[in-house]
Amino acid sequence: MSGANMKSVVLIAFACIGLVVATHAFAQVEPPPLEAYGRLPAYDLVEISSSGDRLAFVSVVDETRTLLLTELGDGADRSSPLAVSLIGRIQVGDVKVRSLHWLGEDRILTVASITRRLTHFSDSRGEYGIGHIYDLSTRELSAVFARNSNVSMALGAVTIRNFGGEPTLFTEGWVTDQNNRVDLFRIDPGNGRGVSVERGDFDVRHYVLNAEAEPVARSPYDERRRRWDLQ
């Protein structure tokens, strides 16, 4: 047998011995309990800003949620191996966040789920959204409709259109006054206050907007017959 062939055989032999030893070692290790996997950090709802420079996502550890905002690319800290900088952090707790929406580069809308009965509008409990807008430049968190005394805090569908040169949230709001109704609101991204831009009716649940943020259709719901319509 030549020297080259002998060298190959020795290498293969050592590789086989290593595989046997590794297999034996793994066989001696007790696998972790299943609940350990449930405690591993996870992430959810990854959303990238329109410029592609900023990323928002929800970190989940033991059912505790944290909204993390990071910056990528040229604006990131280059000392980081991955060129990523943490620019914002909000403790959410055990609240279920169901969606994230960038409003430009400096504001992020979070929508969390709640179960409640909308007084004067429904006889049964349902799942609704609660919206908050976080401003990176001011570090302020504003609740949508918190400044509207006659509007429920429940959020309708999320529609984002450009208004006045900046991305703006449009959504339905349940107005609780002498004429209970569902209006279409434009939300001030700076403080969460809603301005009614389309007066609705008691049974309206959704509005359809065109690219210019103009309502072109509405969708009423007959709760007694459980029937949707489009007008």
C-alpha positions, -999 to +999 in steps of 0.1 A: +000+000+000+014+034-010+021+061+015-008+083+001-033+054+004-021+047+039-026+083+049-062+082+035-070+051+055-057+066+087-078+097+082-109+077+075-103+056+106-099+086+128-131+101+113-150+069+121-136+068+157-147+105+161-182+097+149-185+068+173-173+088+202-196+118+194-226+094+190-218+079+224-215+113+240-248+125+226-264+093+237-254+100+273-269+135+274-304+138+287-327+158+263-341+190+278-378+189+290-404+200+264-413+231+285-378+244+280-385+250+243-415+270+252-393+294+272-370+301+242-371+337+229-393+342+198-402+371+176-434+380+158-449+406+134-418+418+116-425+451+098-400+471+077-404+508+071-410+522+036-373+533+032-361+498+042-339+513+069-360+505+100-374+473+114-401+468+140-409+434+156-423+420+188-400+399+210-418+372+231-402+356+262-424+336+285-455+352+271-441+387+279-440+409+248-417+437+239-418+460+209-383+465+195-374+491+169-341+488+151-322+507+124-304+490+096-280+502+069-261+535+069-279+548+100-269+519+121-240+517+145-211+503+124-194+489+155-221+462+156-212+430+137-246+430+121-248+468+116-280+470+135-289+496+162-317+494+187-335+528+185-367+521+205-382+496+230-416+494+246-427+468+272-460+454+261-465+427+287-489+399+282-511+419+258-516+402+224-503+425+197-520+415+164-504+440+139-478+467+134-479+495+109-452+521+101-465+557+098-435+571+080-400+565+094-405+579+130-439+565+140-452+530+145-488+520+151-495+489+173-529+472+173-536+449+203-566+426+207-592+431+234-625+413+240-654+435+250-690+445+243-696+478+225-724+493+245-753+505+223-739+487+192-739+450+200-755+426+225-726+402+225-689+405+233-664+405+204-628+410+196-617+445+188-584+464+184-568+490+206-543+513+188-513+531+201-489+553+181-453+555+193-432+585+181-395+578+180-385+615+178-404+624+209-405+590+227-442+596+233-469+570+232-504+581+222-536+560+224-559+563+194-592+580+203-580+588+239-587+625+232-622+618+218-646+618+247-675+605+226-657+578+207-651+542+219-614+533+222-621+503+199-603+505+166-618+496+132-599+485+101-565+500+096-561+520+064-530+541+058-530+569+032-509+600+025-526+631+039-509+665+041-477+650+029-474+623+056-487+587+061-519+589+081-542+564+098-578+562+087-601+540+107-637+535+118-648+548+152-679+540+173-695+573+182-715+571+214-738+601+216-775+606+211-772+592+176-750+562+180-732+556+147-699+545+131-679+573+114-648+573+094-620+591+112-586+606+103-562+601+131-537+628+141-504+608+142-490+633+168-516+628+195-540+600+185-570+623+182-596+614+156-613+638+132-646+626+116-643+628+078-674+607+069-706+605+090-720+570+091-749+550+104-756+527+133-749+495+112-719+506+092-688+486+100-662+494+073-653+521+048-634+516+015-610+544+006-594+552-027-557+562-032-565+598-024-580+589+010-616+595-002-643+571+009-659+554-021-680+527-004-692+515+029-701+481+043-731+478+067-737+447+088-772+434+098-765+417+132-799+401+134-796+384+100-758+382+102-755+396+068-729+420+052-736+444+024-716+468+003-730+502-007 
